[in-house]
Amino acid sequence: MFGLSELALILIVVIVVVGIKKLPELTRSAGKAARIFKSEAKALKEQDASGAPPGPGRVVPGHGEALGR
């Protein structure tokens, strides 16, 4: 699909467009999302292993504020 040179070029363009100042915030958000996804996947595996019925969904604090709710 894409070669290494094309991916590098896309990454450079994204860095220029997003700006160097926004990059730390962007990586922090990506890391936070990855940690949440990993913990939810682990909880789902544990739930499947125990055979328990699914419980209510969790709400991450602060996300409703960003959506204007």
N, C-alpha and C positions, 0 to 999 in steps of 0.2 A: 504494500500500500504506500507507505512513506518510507524514504530512506533516512539515514541519520542526518545527512546534510539538510534535507527539507525540514525535519523536526527542529534542528538547531536554528534554522532561519525563522521558523514560526515562533520559537521561544524568544528570539531576539526582538522580533516585531512586537510580541506581547509585552515584553519588558519595556520597550520604548513607549507603547501606547498606554499601558497602565501607569507607568512612571516609577522611578526608583523609590519615591517616597511611599507609595502604596504597596510595594513588594513585601515588606515585613508583615503588614496587616493581612495581606493575601495569604502568605504562607502560614501565619498563625491560625487563620480561619480554616485553611485546608487541614492542618494538623488536628484542630479541635473536631472537625467533622469526621476525620479518620478515626479518632479515639472514640467518638460516640458510636460510629458504625461498628467498630470492633467490639465494644462492650455490648451492644445490642445483639450482635451475631453470637457472642459467647452466651448471653442470657437465653437466646433462642435455642441454642444447642443443649444447654442445661435443662431447659424446660422440656424439650423433646425427649431427652434421656430419662427424665423423671416421670413422664407421661401425664403431667399436670395439664388441666385445661388452660387455655390462654386467658390471661388476666387483662385488666384495663390497660390502655396505652399510657405511656409516660409523656409528660409535657416538660420540655426543657425550659427552665426559667429564663425570662428575658426575650424570648423569641417573639412573643406577641406584641411587645413594645415596638419592635422593628417593623412590624406589619401595620402599625397604627391601630391596634385593637385595644 
